[in-house]
Structure formats: structure tokens, C-alpha cells
């Protein structure tokens, strides 16, 4: 017997399967069919591919009946599963529930304790390895608990849209400035990363005492001019905030309105600050509650921490302040500028 007549397309596909198929059995079956297409007898094909004539005839019969699907391997499922689908669902439900809700005085399951509990409740008897595989197949893994918080601000959408609208389109009458504080910062060795010989990382002294106190970086970011500036301060009380806001106001002509974006901590919104803003042509724009991530200066604080705080051990505050000033100057030289920045510069001069 021989394989049925092959059209040119089927022959080309068989040749590809014979060389490129993923499974060896598929490649051998394609080779058997190609040999049969040349009217080679089954015993000769069996001798050529180190199999028996009966297997060759089965491959030819299967192809004649089912086509190319007969070339796929017909792997068996292995040993029958120890648990039924109903048992599997019950195991998953128990694993997802806290043990103390199941009458077990634990706050979380270990694999061994879960397997023991399932056996005691006559739900299923599984080895720890089998139970772990079942949970993995069900999409469960051992994870640490995380907190979740979202803004309860009833005006979240309105405030967020106001902030994002100022980012999208520069106001015609003045700059958009983001303000916030970074800290507290300490004069201690800070771990970080850097290039060093393999196996010999850079070492820092141990921290036995911390006599330097703390400082805060007051920062401001002109969004559309892409300019960053900041100062170290000892405290971040309302009077310190007001003093820094006044320095922001002094950077722009009085006739230019400043749109000042900041979060909702109480030191930012005292009566004195509100009154100063009203008298100084400044509009205070609040980010929504628990949504300070909408303040773009947060991104720049991350970079300052990465490149001026981590992997350092400053001897005094003056050295740290100079390092931060140098980084901000470098950042403004390499990133600041562009058409909007140039327009803002001309407006400041005007």
C-alpha cells in the first residue's frame, strides 16, 4: 500500500515538516510519507527509518484518513490525576481562605500545613510537591501582603484635570511651577551602586551616631521651561514654606501670574500663605488628597536621591548642599531649554 496522491502544495509542506517540525516523531512520519509517495514498499521504508512495517502502514493509513493532523504526536496524559475537578476547586478555595477562618489557629498556610489540613478534612491526600504544582496550575503563588490606598477626595477628578490641564497647555499669562519638599535627609553613609572590581564593592563606614540632625530640600520645578531649583532648609514649618515661596515669586516679573502646584499638607495651606498668594499674583493649585504623584517635581526628587544621596557619605551639610546645587545646575544645562524655555526667558526679561 502507498500514500494517496499528493499535490505539489502537500508535498512541499511534508518536506518542511520532515526538516523543521518540533517533534522528532512528526519528522519521521513526514519522511515515511515522502518515501511512500515514491512507491517505496513498507518493509523498505521500515528498514530505512529503523522501525517496523506495521508502523509504516499505520502512518500511511492515518494520513490518508486524517491528513496532516495525523503527523502530530499523540502523547498520553501520564498517570491519572489524584484529584477530581471538584476536589481541585475545593482545594483552591481552602488555600485562598485564611486558616483562622477554617478553624485553624494560623494566619497563613504553609504547603505542609495545608496538605495536612486537607488530609484531616478528607478533602484530598496530596504530597507537598503535588499540592504546590496544583496551586501553581490554578494561578496561586505565595505573596507578601500589600497595602492599598486611593484618594477619598470627592473632587479628585476636577483637581486632577486642573493639574493635568496646566501640564498639557502652558498658560499665556505665567509659568506653571511645582513645589514640594524632599526629606528628611541625614548625614549618614547611604548605600547605593557603582562600578567596582568584581567581588570587591565600595565600602562605607558604619553608622554609630548621627549628630548632624536632618535637613529638607525645598524644590521648585518650572514645568514648561523645564527648569529645576532648590534649597536645603533645617525645618519645613509653614514659615519656612512661605519663605521659599517668596523666593519663587522673586524669580518672575510681578506682572506674570504663577500657577503653583503643591500637595495638601497643612504647612502649605496656612492663612498666611493663602493671603500672600492672593496679594502676590499667585494661584495655589492643589493636587487631590493622597495623589501627590501628580506633582511632577516628585520625579526629579527621585533623580536627586539617586545621583546625590545614594552611595555617599558627606562630611557636612555644606558639602551636601554644594553637591545638590551642582547636580541641579548640571541637570538644567543638559535637560532645560527648548522653545518654551526660551520664550519664558524672554518674558522674564520683558
N, C-alpha and C positions, 0 to 999 in steps of 0.2 A: 504494500500500500504506500501511497505517496501523499504529500500535502496537496491541497487543492491548488488550482492555477492561481498564481499571484500576478496582480497587475503591477506596473512599474513603481507606483507610489508605495504599495505594500512592501515590495522588495527593498526599496531604499530605506523604509522605516525599520525593517528587520535587520538590515546591515548596521544601522545606527544603534539599535538595541544590542546587537551582538558585540559591539565595542564599547558603548558608553553607558549601559544600564548599571544602576546602582548595585543590584544583587547579582551574584555570580550565577545563580540558578536561572535568572532571566537571560543572561548572556548565553548560557549553554543551550537553553531551549531555542533561542533565536538561531544559533548555529545549526542545531538539528534540523530546523525547518528550512534553512537555506540549503543544507545538504540534500534534504528530501526533495527540494524544488528542482534539483539536478537529476532526479530519479535515481539517487543512490539508495540501495536497499537498506532496510532497517538494521540487519546484522552488521553491515559495513559501517553504518553511522555509529552504532553502539561501540564497535571496536575503535573508531576514530576518537570518540569522546569519552572513552573509558566508562561506559555504562552498559546496560543490557538492552536487548532488542525490544523487550516488553515495554520498558520505559519510553523508548523512542516512539513506539506505536501509540502510547498514551498521549505523548506530547502532540503528535500529529492529529490524533482524534480530537483532542481538546481544542486545538487551533481551528480545525475545520468546523467545530461546533460553536465556539465562543469568540473566536478572533483573537485580537491582541490582548484582551484581558486574561487569557489563559497563560500568558507569559509571567504574570505577577506571582511572587512566592505565596504559597498557601501555608503560612505559619500557623501552627496550632496555638491555643491560648495558654498552654502550660498547665500546671496543676490547678484544679478547680479552686475558686476563691473560698476562703473560710467563712466569709460573711455574706449575707444576702443584702440586696439593696435596702431593705427595710432596716436591717441591723446597722448598715453603714450610716443611714440617716440619723439613727438614734445615737450612734457613737459621736457623730459630728455635733449633735445638739448638746450632748453631755460635755464635750470638750469645750464648746463655746460658752457654757454657763460657768459661773464661779462655783468652786467646790462648796463654799459655805451655803450656797443656795440649794445644794444637793444633799445637805445633811452631813457634810464632811468638814471638819474644823481646819480648813486651809483657805488661803486667799488665792492660790493659783495651783494648777495641775502641773506636776512633772509627768513625763512619759510613764515612768514606772508606777507612780501612784494612780494615774488614770487607768492604766492597764489592770491594776489590782482592783480598782473600784468597778470597772466593767465586768470583771470576772465575779466579784462578790454579788453584784446585782443581776448576774446571769444574763447579761446583755450579749457578751461575746468574750471569747478567750483568744487573746492575741499576744504575740511576743512584742516587746518594746520596738523592735525593728519593723515588724509588720504594722503596728499601730502608727509609728512615725510615717511610714510610707502611705498609709491610708489618709492620714491628716494632710500630708503634703499633696496628695492627689485631690483632696477636697478643697485645696486652696487655703489651708490654715498653716500659720507659722508662729513661732514663739517670738513675741514682740514686746517691747517696753511700752508702758502706758504713756500717752502724751496728753498734755492739756490742750484745750480748745477754747478760744475766746473770739468773740466777734463784737462789733460795735453795737451798743444798745441805743446809740444816738438816733432819736426819731427823725432828725434832719440829715441823716447820713448822706442820702442821695443828693440833696441840694448843696450841702457843703462840699462833697467830693466833686461834683460837677463844677462848682465855682473855682476850686483849686485847679482842676484839670483844664478848665477853660482858660485860665490865666497862663498855664503852661503852653497850651496849643497856640494861642494868639497873643502876641505882645501888645499890651495896651498902648495907645498912641500918646498918652499923657504922662507916662512914667514907667519906671522899672518894676519888675516883679522880683522880690528878694525873699529867700527862705532863711529863717533864723532858728537856731536851736543850740543846745549845749551838749558837749561830749564829756563824759566823765562819770564818777571821779577818776582821776589819773594819779598814780602813785609813783614815787621814786624808788622802784624796786627792780630787780632783774626780771625782764619779761622774756618768756620763751618765744621762739619764732623759728624761722627756717632760713637756710642759706647754703651756699656751696662750700664744701669742706672735703678733705680727703676721706675716702671710703672707710667707714668704721671708726672715724675719729671726729665726731661732731664738735662744734664750738661749745665751750663750757662757760657757764656763768656762776658767779659766787652764790652761796646760799643766803637766804633771807633770814637773818636773826632778829633784826629790829627794823622799824620803819619810822624814822624820826622826821621824815620830810613832809609829813602831812599829805594833803591832797590838793589838787587843782582841777579846774574845769576849763575846757576850751569853748569859748563863745565863738560861734561861727556864723557867717552870713554868705549866701550864695546868690549872685545876680543871675537869674535863670537865662535870660535871653542874651546877655552879654557874656555869659559863661565865665564869670569871674568869681573867685573864692577869696575870702579874707577872714581872719580870726585873731583872737587874743586869749591868752591864758588869764584866768581870774581865780582868786582864792575861794570865793563863795559864789553861789548863784541865787542869792536872795533877790527880791523884787528891785531893790535899789541898784544892784549890780546889773540886772537885766535892763533897767531903764537907762543906766549909763552907757551900755553898749549900743542900745537902740539909738541913742543920741549920736553916737559916732557913725552909725549907718546913715542917719539923716544928713550929717555933715558931708558925706561923700557925694551928694547930689545937689543940684541947684534947688533952692527953696520952692521955686515955682513948679518943679517936677513932683508929681504925686508918687508916693511909694506904696506899692501893694505888698504888705509884709505878711508872709505866710508863716504861722507857727502853731505849735500844738496847744493843748488845753490846760497845762499845769497852772496852778493858781498864781505863781510868781510872774506869769506872762500877762495876766489879765486884771491887775490891780486897778483901782480907780485912778491912781496917779498916771499909770501907763495909758489908760483909755483917754484921760484928759489930755495928756501930752500928744497922743496920736491925733486927736481932734484939732489941736492947736497947731500941729506941725505938718499938715497936709499928708498924713499917713493913714492908709486904710488897713486895719488889722483884719486878716483873713484867717479864720480858724480851720484847722483840719478837723474831721469828725472825731468823736471820742474813740479812743483805742485804735486810731488809724494814723498814727504819726508816720507810718511808712509812706504816706502820700507826700510827705515833706522831702523834697529832693536832696536836701543837704545831708540826710541820713546816708545816702550813697557815698558822699565824699568823706564823711566821718569814718566809714569803713576803710577807705583807702588810706586816710591819715593814720589810723590804727595799725594798718598792715605795714606801712612804709616808714613810720616814725616812732612807733611804740614797740611793736614786736621785735624780738631779737636785739634788745637794747638794755643798757644799764647806765643811765645818765647819772653823773655825779651830783648835779644840782639842777634847780629849776631854770636857771638862765640858759644852760646848755640845751635843755629840752625845748624851751621856748624858741631858741635860735634854730634848732632842727626843724621845728614845725613851720617857722617862718620861711626857712629855706625851701622846704617841700612845697608850701603853698605858692611861693614865688616861681619855683620850677614848674609846678602844675599849671599856673596861669600862663607861663611863657609857651608851654608845649601844647596846651589844650584851649586856652582862651583865644578869642579873636573871631574873625568871620564878619560878614556884612552887618549883622545885627549889633555885634560888639563895636564895630567901627561907627555905626550910627549913634549908639549910646555915647561913645566917646565924644562925638561932635556935639551931641546935645548937652553934655556936661560942660563943655567949653562955652556953649552959647549962653 
